[in-house]
């Protein structure tokens, strides 16, 4: 689900920072010179259960100075949880109020002592993750404790993780019962006024019955101030989903049942379970359900069989071949998701060189005479401006060159197209050919393949390379002809995919100059499809597997600034050096160049934490630390300085996912560095101090190259089936020659009675599977209620489908 933004203030280059936690804060691409930007970016973020608020900051990017904050949108956890289907709409931007920009927690112990007089004692122990208010990347926090007009204060300099360890006492007998205890945290400033960092209020009347209360308390802002004026609005689609993922054994029955519904043992019986999922899935949830099913069957090695079932269901419902797979059915959505999951690396190899060439050449391209801008086209010799005919002729030549390169790449890709994609297209081609064997429909089997390959995969990637991870940024509006070039090229490949040049040229006559290239492309594409679907994948399977681009690889690599410390307390002035870092399934290694021998490596099971570093530590906001243990038990730290906040997010997420099953992990860490004789974050002198902030192992950003997670996909499918169970009960399923309401099939007593009255052969295995499914759903609901989260193999709570 995309994210849109419309801003009504003057700005040149807009980007958005999504503040989720201090650890993961994605930043969108910058949209240049516009007041109404469209991002269309999507993020899936796993958050800890303790998160409270999600904030979206809209920024005006500046090349020389700090980015200007235009406004923000903040949505708390309660508002998201109140709408399980998600939020979708325009939200007004508000001004940044310093008194509302609070974060962090404070550790307090509050107790009531004695009888006469009664004493209220407030022990202020420490705080963590406070907001940074000073230019040095820290704050000078002091705590102000108030009760019954009496105040105590205590200051700690240059720390966002202060430790006060002080006690303050007040007499209770002289105060009214409804007098609250206020604990405020402020940033002390010598010249300007102090900055508010948050507060906590306590009801003393309730506290007297408990006598003592201790714990970490979230700092909250003061009363919000209503902003004046209009800053614009932001369109968001958000959904919060709390999921508890149980151990794998709990999902085995459902997985086996689903696999049986698409397995080769069907012997011609209709797979009723998949058919019911198709019939009961709504348009709003179809994309998500399709993606979950595709990933589950990919993990089981049955993606081809699953798609084959959907193809046959779709073909059985279709009488008009010209509309085949053109709707957003479960079959279309599943095939589309399959291409994105299993074919993304294939797409990158196919389109990457051409997309980079277009962005590097920066050529002006336009075929429509009504849209030709002679100023943008530049000049010929002696400063003579191009004529309209010259611009169109030059544009035709460029587009023919781009299209020729693309078609050549498609034809050559038959040798490295992943086996899974070849098998899926082969199955689709054969199913359509069997359903429409008449000579007048001889093109339909080709169009069925191109409708997915060209119209739903290659063409969208050309139009929006950023959304398919082919480019890090959108096309710059300052050279907007990039966008037009991509659009015209995508339109040409769509025309080729439709195998019809006449329709396009009749609607858009200015496409006629490309007709010869398009006609040649149709011939090349049909030859490519024939070659793709006729190859025997069992031949030379080893070569195919070596050449195939597999999905779900955990590997990540790239040049990055790195610094390693072993028992060193004093860091050098410029400690970072450039290394080529490689993450694979077992180790994190690095070397001076990409092809040189790896100089050092860290075994992933030895990694105990992967966390962000305070900006003041190295003067950079994009530094992370990898804390690992050595053979002698000592702790070693590796610091990585990333180029941008998005690169930081990617490395944090990748390493945390790679170490998700590590057992010897840390629960706390120091976000600063040990320099001199103390930690820069909390000023503690003990180097062995366990830490002043919580680790965030589960906070990750979902990426397209993530490995498959069968347990999570099974959990999401379970959740969907429970949601549509009522709709399934009032469907009808075929049993032999007769139809009975599915409510009978899902009611154990009714089905048992029906089977007793009828021949045992009249109830197929699929019908009995529906009864089994109903029982599985009932058992699963009980497990979700009774299972203790602390004993769960992996708990994803607050898996915020921040579908932005």
N, C-alpha and C positions, 0 to 999 in steps of 0.2 A: 504494500500500500504506500503510495507516494506521499510526499510532503510538499505542500505548496506554500508560497509566501507572497503576500502583496503588501508593499510598504508605500506609505504616502508621504515620506519625507525625502528630501534631496540627498542622494548618495551616488557615488560613482562606482564602487565595487563592493558588493555585499556578500558576506558569508555568514554562516551560523555556527555557533558553538553550543553543543548540547551538553549541559552540565549534569552528569549522572552521579558520579562520585569523583573523588580526587584522583582515582586510579584510571578511569576510562572516561574521556570527554571527547567524543567524536566531533570533528569539524567538517562541515560541508565544503564543497568547492566554491570558489568565488565567482559570482556573476557580475560582470563588469558593465558599468555605465547603464544602469537601469533603475527604475523606481518600482518595477513590478517583476521581480525575479521569479523564476521557476527552477526549483532544485530537483524535485522528483527522486530524492535519494531515500534509501531504505536501510534501517539499522535494526538488527536483532541483538539485544544485549541481555546477558544473564546478570542479574543484580542480587545482592545479598538480601535476606529477609528484612534487614534492619533499615533499608533505605526509606526516606521520608518524602522527598520532593524531587521532581525532574524540572529542570529549568532550560529554556531555550533563549540564548542571547544572540541577537542580530547585530552584526558588527559591520562597520565601514572600514575596509582594509586600507591601510596606509603603508606605503613602501618605506618611508623614512622614519616615521614615528610609530608609536603604539597605535593599535587599532582603536577606533572610536566605537563605543557601545551605543547603539541607537535605542534599544529597548529590550525587554525580555518578556517571556511568558513562563509562569511557574504553575505547575500542576502537582498537587500533593497525592500521596498514595491512596488516601481515602476516596478522593474524587475518581481515580482510575478504577479502584476496586468496586465502586458503586455501579459501574457500567461494564459488566462482563463482556458485552459485545464490542466495547471500545468507544472512544471518543472520535468524532469526525465533524469538523467544522472550523469556522473562522474564530480566532481568539485575538482580542485587542492587545497590542503591545503596551507595556507600562514602563514608566521611567525607573531607572535604577536608584532606589532609595538606600543610602548607606545603612540606615537603621534596620533595614530588612535583609541585608546581605550578611546573614549570620550562618554559621555552621559549627560543627563540633559538639563535644560533650564535656561535661565536668563531673569529676568524681567527688561526691560529698558523703559525709556521715553526719546525720542529724539525730540528736537524742534529747530526751527530757530527763533531767536529773533531780533528785531530792524531792522532799515534800513541802517544807516551808523553810525558806523560799524555794520555789521551783525554778530551775535554771534550764534555759534552752541553749544547748551547745551545738554549734555548727563547725564541723571540721572540714576545711577545704583542702583536699589532698592534691589533686592535679587536674589538668584539662588536656584535651587532645584535639588535633585537627581544627584549630581556631582559624578564623579568616585572616588573611595577610593584608594588613593595612598600610605598611610602610614600604618605601622604595627598595629596601634591602631584602624584600621577600619574606619578611617576618612581621611580628608585632611586638609591642611592649605591654603585655597584658597585666592588668591588675584587677583583682576581685573586690567588689563592693558588696558587703553583707549588711542588709537593713532589716531592722525589726523595731517597731514602736518608736519611730523617729530617731533611733540610734544607728550609727553607721561605723563599720570597720573596713579598712582597706589594706591591701598588700600588693606590691608591684614586683614583677619579674621582667627583666629586660631581654629583648631580642629572642623571642621564642614563641612558637605556636603550639608548643607542648610543655607548658610550664608546670612545675611541681612546687606548690606552696607549702603543704604539710603544716598548716597553721589552724589554730582553734579560736573561735570567737564565741563569747557567752553573753546571754541576755537574760534579764529577769522576766518571768512570765506573769507574775501576779498582778503587775500594774497595767497590763495590756488587755484590751477587749478580746473576746474569744475569736472574733472574725479577723483579727489582724494577721496578715500573711507575712511569711518570711521571704524576703527577696534576696536572691543571689545574682548579682549582675557582673558581667565581665566587660571590661573596657580596654581600649588600646590607649596607653598614655602617650601624650605628645607634649613636647616642651614649649613650642610656640603656638601651634594651632589648637583648636578644641579637641578633646578626646573623642575617639571613635567608638561607637557602640558595637560590641561583639556578641551580645546575646544575654539572656537571663533565664532564671528558673524561679518559679513561685511555688511555695508550699503552704498547705492548709494545716495550721498548727493544731486546730481542734481535732482533726483526724489523726495527727501525729501523736497526740497525748495518749490515745488508747493503745497505740502500737509501741510507744516509748522510744523506738529507734527505727531509723530508715537509712539504708546505705546502698549506694550503687552509682552507676553512670547515668547521668540525666542529660537529655538533649537540650541544648541551648535554643531558645525560641526568640523570634524577633519581637520588637515592640509593636504597638498598634500600627497597622499599615496606614500609610497616607495615600489618599486618592490623587492620582496624577491629573494634571490639567492639560488640556489640549489633546490632539490626535496624533499618535505616532505611527499609525498604520495597524495592520492586522496580519496574522499568520495563520495559514490553514494547515491543520495537523490531523493526522490519523494515528491514534495511539491505542494500544491495547495492552493491558497488564494481565499476565496469566501466571498464577501460582501453581506449580506442578511439583509433586513429590514423586521422584523416579525411584521405584522399588528395585530390588535386585533382579537380575536377568531371569531367574527361575520363575518369577511370578508372571512373566509375560510369555513364557514358552507355550502354554495352551492356546493363547490367541494367535501367536505366530504360526503354530502348527495348523490351526484351523484355516487361517488365511492362505497358507501355502497349499493346503489340500484343495481349496476352492479354485486354484489356478493350475494345479498339478496335472500331469499327463494321465492320471487314473480316471478322469471324468467320463471317458467313453461316450462322448456325445451328449451327456446330460448338461443342461444349462447350469452354470455356476451361480446359484441363487444368491449366495452371500454378496458377491461383487455386484450383482444386478440390484440388490436391495440398497447397497451403499450408493450406487449410482442414482437410484430413484429417489432416495430420501435426503440426498445432499443438496442444500440450498445454494443459490448462486453466490451468496456472500461467503460461504465457507468452502466452496468447491476448489479454489486454488490451493488453500492450505491442506485440505484432505488429499488432494492429488499429490502434492509434494511429499506428504508424510507416507503415503502408500508407496510411492516410487522409491523413496529412500529405504523403506523397510524391505521391499522386494529386491532392490539392488543388493542389500546386505545379505539376503538369502540366496542370491544367484538366480532369482526367478523373475527378473525384470522383463525379459522377453515374453515369458508365459503370461504375466500380468497384462502387459500391453496387448498381447494377442487376444485375451478375453475381452478387453475393452473395445478393440477394433471390431470384433465380431458383434458385440452388443450394439455398437454404433451403426454398423452396416445393416444389421437386421432392422433397425428403425428407420433407415434412409431409403427412400424410393427415388429421389432426385439426385443423380450423381453430381450435378453442378454445385450443390450445397454441402457436399461431403466434407466433414471436419471443419466447417467454417463457423460453427457455433461454439460457444464456450461450454461444451459438455465435459463430463469427467474424462472422457477419452482424449479430447483436445488438450485439456489442462494437464493431464498426466503426461502426455507425450511432450508437451512444452516444458514441464518440470524435468522430465528425463533428460532432455537435451541440455538444459542448464546445469544439471548435476553431473551428468556423465560426459558432456561434450564441451565444457568451458575451456579446458586447456587446448582441445582441438580447435576451437574457435579462435583462441589467441594466436595459435601458430598459423591459422589460415588468414586472419585479417590483420594481425599485428603489423607486418611490414607495410601494407598498403595504407593503413590509417596513419602510421608514422610519416610516411611519404607525403600524404596530403597536408598534414600539420606542418611539416618542415618546408614544403615548397611555397605555401601561402599564396597560391594562385587564385586569381579572381575567375569564377566560373558562373555563367548565366546563359540560359537558352531562351527564356521567355523575353520577347522584345519589350513587354510592358514593365519589366523589372530590371532592365539593363541600366546600370549607373556608370556613365562614362568616366566620371572622376575616380571611381574606385578601380577602374580597369587600368589606370596609369597612362603613360605616354609612350609613343613610338620614338623613333629618332627625331632629332631636332625639335623636341618638345611638342610634337604634334599629337593631339589627343586621338585615341582610337575612335573609329566610327563604329556604329552599332553592328554593322555586318562583320567587321573585323573581330569585335568582341565575341559574337556568336560563333564565328568560324574557329577562333582560338579556343573557346570553351568546348566546342564539339570535339576538337582534337584532343584536348585534355581529358574529357570524360571518356572518349574512346580508349585512350591510353590506360586510364584507371580501370575501366571495365574489362579491358583485355587482360590486364594484370590479375584482376580478381578472378576472372573465369579460368585463367591458366592455373591459379592457385587452387581453385576448386577441383579442377581435373586432376592435378597432381596429388591432391589430398586423399585420393582413393588408396594410396599406398600406406598412409599412416592414420586413416580414420579408425577410431577405437572399435574393437570387435563388437562391443555392446551396441554401438550405434549402427554398425553394418547389419547386425542381426535384427534390430528393431525395424530398420527401413526395409529389409528383405521380407520380414513378416507382413508389414503393412502393404507392400507392393503385391505380394501373393494373395492376401486376403481381398484386396480391392479387385484384382484381376479375376478372382474366382466369383466375386459377387456381380461384377459387370463384365461378362466375357464378350458381349456383342461388339462387332467391328466399329459401330459408331461411337463407342465409348473407349476406344483404344488409348486415348490420352488421359483418361481418368486415373489410371494407376500411377502415371508420372506426376499428375497434379497433386495426388494425395501425398506423395513424398515431398514435392516442392512446397506444398502449403505449410509444411512444418520447417523444412530445411531453409527455405528462402524467406517466406513471409513471416514466420514466427521466431526465427533464430538469426539468420545472417542480416536481414534487412534492419530489424530493430537495433542490432549491435552497431551497424554502420551509422544510423541516425543518432544514436546516443552512446558513443564509445565509453563515456565515463560510467554509465550505469552497468556496463558489461565488463568493467575493470580493464578496458583496453587503454585508457588514458587516466592520469591522475586528476586532471582538471577538465572542466567543460571548455568548449571553444570560446575564445575571447571575443566579446562583442565589438572590441576595437578593430578586429579583423573578421567581421561577421560573415564574409564570404566562405569561410570554413564550413559554417553550418549549412549554407546553401549548397556547397559542393557535396557534402555528405548526403543531404536530402535528395539531390538529383541522382546521385549514385545509387542510393537506396531505392528510389523510384524505378530506376532502370533494372535493378535486380528483381524487384517485385514483378515488373512486366515480364521478365524472362521466366520467373517462377510460375506465372499464370499461363505460360506457353501461348500467348496471344498478343501480337503486336498491333493488330488493327483496332482493338477496343481502346487501347491507351492513346494511340495517335489520333483517333477520332475525338476523344475527350480533350486531349492536350496536343494540338497540332504542332506546337513548337518542339515536341519530342521527335518529330519526323527525321531530323538529321542523324539521330541515333538508331534509326530503324535497321540499317544493315548490320550494325554491331549487335543489336538485340536479337535479330534473326539468327545470326551466327551463334550467339550465346545460347539460344534455345536448343540448337542442334548439339552444341557441346554439353549442355546440361543433361539432355536426354541420354547422350552416350555415357556420361559420368554415372547417371543413375542405373543404367543397364549394367554397367561394369560393377557398380557397388552391390547390386542385389543378386548378381549372378555368380559372384565369387564364392568359393567353398572355403569357409573359415576354418574348417578342420585341417585344410592343407597348410603346411608351414605355420602352424599355430604358434610355435615358439617365436618365429620372426614377427608375427603379428603382435604378440604380447610385448615383445621388446620395443616395437615401434609405436604401440598404442599409447595414448595419453590418458592415463588413469585418473579418475576423480578421487577426491578425498585424500590427497597427499598431505602429510603433516610437515613436509620439508619447507623451509624458508631460508632465504639467503640474501646477502647484499653487503655492500660496503657500509661500515659504521664506525664511529669513533669509540674507542674502547680504552678502559683503564682497569688494571687488575691490582688488587692490594692483598698482600699476605702479611698480617701482623704489623702493617705500617700504620703509624698514627699521623704522621705529617705528610700531607699530600703535596705534590709538586705544584708549581704555579700553573703549568699547562700539562696536566697529566695524561691527556687523551692522545692516542695515536690511531691512525686509520688502519683498519683490518677488514678482511673479507670474512664475515661471520656466516656459518652454515648450521642450521638446525635440522636434524633428521630424527628418526624415531628413537634413537638410542643416545645421541650425544649432541652437545653444542660445541662446535669447534671453530677455530679462527686461524687465519694466516695472513701474511702481508699482501698477497695477491690471490686472485681467484684460482689459479692453476698451480700455485706452489704447494709444497707439502704443509699440512696443517701443523702449526707450531705448538698448539696446545688444545686441549678439549676438556669438557666437563661432562661427566656421566649424568644423564638426566635424573636417575633415581637418587643422586646425592643432592639435588637442589631442594632447599628447604623453604625458600620464599622468592617471589619475583614481585618487586614493588617499585613504586615511583620514588624519586629523590626530591627533596625540597629545592626550590629554585635558587635559594641563597647559597646552597652548598657549593655549586660550581658556576653560578651565574647563568644557568641555562634552565629553562622550564621543561625540557624534554629529556631529562636524564632518568634512567632506571637502574636498579641494582638487582643482581642475581646473587643470592646468598646460598652457599653450598658448604658441605662438610668435606674435610679431607680424610685421608686414611688414619691420621693421628688424632682425629676427633676435633681438630681446630676448625674454626669457621673462616671461610674465605669469601671475599666479595669481588664481584666483577661489575664495573659500571659501564653502561652503554649510553652514549650521547646521540640521540636521534635527530634527524634533520627537521622534523615537524611533529606536531601533536598526533597526526594520523599514523605516522610511522611508529611513534611511541606506542599508540594503542595496538597496532598490529603485532609488534614484538611482545608486548605484555600479554596479549591474548594467546598468541601462538605458544609461548613458553608455559603459561599456566595450563593450557589444555594438554600440552605434552607431559606435564608433571601432575596431572589431575589424580593419578592413582598412587602418588608417592605417600608413604606412611609417616616418615619422620619430618613433618612440616612444622613450621613455627606459627604460633598464635599471635605473636607480637614482634615488632621490629622497630628500628630507628630510621625515620625518614631523612635524617641528617647524616653527617659524616663525623668520625672521631678525629678531631684536629687539635693538636696541642695536648691538652690533658682533659678534654671533656667532649661530650657529644654536642654538636652544634644545634640540635633540635630541642633538647630538654635540659642541657647544661649539666647533665650527670657526669661525674668524674670516673665512675666505674665502667671500664671498657666492656666488662662482661654483663652489664645491665641488659636484661632481656628485651627491653624496648619500651617505647612510649606510645605506640599506635598499633591498631589492630591490622593484621594482614588481611588481604582481600583475595584469597585464592580463587574464589568462584566468580569473581567479576571479570567477565570476558565479553568480547565483541565477536559475534558470529560472522564468519567469513565464508566466501563461496568455496574455498579450497579445504574447508574443514573435513575431517574424516567422518564417515557415517556413524551415527549414534543410534543403534537399533533399539536400545531401551527407551530412549526419549521418544522415538517415533512410535513405538508400541504404546507408550503412555498417552500420547496425543490421539492415537487412533482409538484407544479405549475411551478416552474422554469424549470423542466425537460420537461413538456408537451409543454411549449412555445418553447423550443429548438428543439423538434422533430415535431412541428406542420406541418412544410413543408413536412416532410417525411410521416406524416399521411394523408396529402391531396392527395397523389398520391398512396395510398393503395387502396384496393378494399374491400367492405363489402358486405355480402349477404343480399339481400332484397327479401324475398319470394323465388321464383324460379330463379330470375335473379340477376345479379351483376351489380352494377353501380360504376363508379369511386367515391372514397370518396370525391374528390373535389366538387362533387355535393351535397354530404351530409353535407359538412361543409360550403357551400354557402347558405345563408338563402333564397335568391330569387330562386335559382335553386331547392332547396329541397322543398320549398313551391309549386313551379310549378309542380314538380314531384308528390307530394302527391295529388295535384289537379287532375292530369291526371290518377292517379291510385286509386285503391280501398283503402280507409282509413285503412283497415285491413292489407294491404300488408306492411305497415311501422310499425315495431315493436317498443316498447318503447325504446329499446336499440339504434335504429337508430335515433330516435328523441333525445336521450340523447347525441349523438355525436354533433348534431347541438347546443344543449344547452352547451356542453363543449366548443365549439368554441366561443360562446358568452361570457362565463365565462372568458376565456383567454383574450379576448379583454378588458373586464371590469377590470380584474386584472392588466393588463399592465397600464391602465390609473390610477388606484389607486396607483401603485408603483411610478408613476411620480408625482402625485398631493399630496400624503400624506406627511404631515410635520413630520420629524423624532422626533421632540420634543414632539409631541402629540401621538407618537406610544406607545402602551402599553408596549412593550419591544423591543428594537432595538438591533439586533445582527449585528453589522457592523464589518467587519474584522474577521468574524468567520473563522479563519485560519485553514483549514483542513490540518494541518501540518501532512500529512500522512507520518509519519516517520517510 
